[in-house]
Amino acid sequence: METSLDEALNCLTQGNLFLEQNKVNGTILFCMVTGSRAYNLDNHTSDTDYLGVYLFDSTEFLSFDNQLPRDSLSTLPDSDEVDTTLFEAKQFAQLLDKGGILSFLFLIFFLLFSC
């Protein structure tokens, strides 16, 4: 059984790797394990689900050579081992503003367990 610290490090590592794979220059602001593993309902066939928020690098954002950041990045639904979804900070704030329940719960979870 992994400790909370191990899960947090795995989440950040997976998030940074996911940004690199998608050629996004950004910083993971926070990340958490979701799905069956978050509720201790996983079994030997369960995958690992990560949900996080990243901040796009400002120099990349302001340059003329690059495309604007995508609002969110997700793995393909058929990936077996790890499912990762990352929201860009602006998109996450817009979801919070619209009252998206998942993002609200995500924020509450982050605030409760980061203190």
C-alpha positions in Angstrom: 0.0 0.0 0.0 1.4 3.4 -1.0 1.5 6.2 1.4 0.0 9.6 0.7 3.5 11.0 0.0 4.2 8.3 -2.5 0.9 8.9 -4.3 1.6 12.6 -4.4 5.0 12.1 -5.8 3.7 9.6 -8.4 1.0 12.0 -9.4 3.4 14.9 -9.9 5.8 12.7 -11.8 3.0 11.4 -14.0 1.7 14.9 -14.6 5.1 16.3 -15.6 5.7 13.3 -17.9 2.3 13.9 -19.4 3.1 17.5 -20.1 6.4 16.5 -21.8 4.6 13.9 -23.9 2.2 16.5 -25.1 4.9 19.1 -25.7 3.5 21.5 -23.2 5.9 23.8 -21.3 4.1 24.2 -18.0 4.2 23.6 -14.3 1.9 21.2 -12.3 0.2 23.3 -9.6 -1.5 20.3 -8.0 -2.4 16.8 -8.8 -4.5 14.1 -7.1 -5.4 10.4 -7.5 -9.0 9.9 -8.4 -11.2 6.9 -9.2 -11.2 3.6 -7.4 -7.7 4.1 -5.9 -8.8 7.4 -4.2 -11.6 5.6 -2.4 -9.6 2.4 -1.6 -11.9 0.4 -3.9 -9.2 -0.7 -6.3 -8.3 -4.3 -7.1 -5.4 -5.9 -9.1 -7.0 -4.9 -12.4 -7.7 -1.3 -11.5 -5.9 1.5 -13.4 -4.6 4.7 -11.8 -6.5 7.9 -12.5 -4.8 11.3 -12.0 -6.5 14.7 -12.1 -4.5 17.9 -12.0 -4.1 21.5 -12.8 -1.1 23.0 -14.7 0.0 26.5 -15.4 1.2 27.3 -18.9 4.7 28.9 -19.0 4.2 32.7 -19.6 7.2 33.0 -22.0 5.7 30.3 -24.2 2.3 31.9 -23.9 3.6 35.3 -25.0 5.9 34.2 -27.8 4.7 34.3 -31.5 6.1 30.9 -32.4 3.9 28.7 -30.3 0.2 27.8 -30.3 -2.0 28.8 -27.4 -2.2 26.2 -24.6 -5.0 23.7 -24.7 -7.6 24.0 -22.0 -7.2 20.4 -20.9 -5.1 17.3 -21.7 -6.4 13.8 -21.3 -5.1 10.3 -22.1 -7.0 8.2 -24.6 -9.9 6.2 -23.1 -8.3 2.9 -24.1 -5.2 3.4 -22.0 -5.0 0.5 -19.5 -2.4 1.5 -16.9 -2.8 5.3 -16.2 -5.5 7.8 -17.0 -4.4 11.4 -16.7 -6.4 14.6 -17.1 -4.8 18.0 -16.6 -6.7 21.3 -16.8 -4.9 24.5 -17.6 -5.3 26.9 -14.6 -7.6 29.3 -16.5 -9.9 26.5 -17.7 -10.0 25.2 -14.1 -11.0 28.6 -12.8 -13.7 28.8 -15.4 -15.0 25.4 -14.4 -15.1 26.6 -10.8 -16.9 29.8 -11.8 -19.5 27.7 -13.7 -20.1 25.6 -10.7 -18.7 22.3 -12.1 -19.2 19.9 -9.2 -16.1 17.8 -10.0 -13.8 20.8 -10.0 -15.4 22.1 -6.8 -14.8 18.8 -5.1 -11.3 18.7 -6.4 -10.6 22.2 -4.9 -12.1 21.2 -1.5 -10.0 18.0 -1.5 -6.9 20.0 -2.3 -7.5 22.6 0.4 -8.3 20.0 3.0 -5.3 17.8 2.4 -2.7 20.4 1.5 -2.7 22.2 4.9 
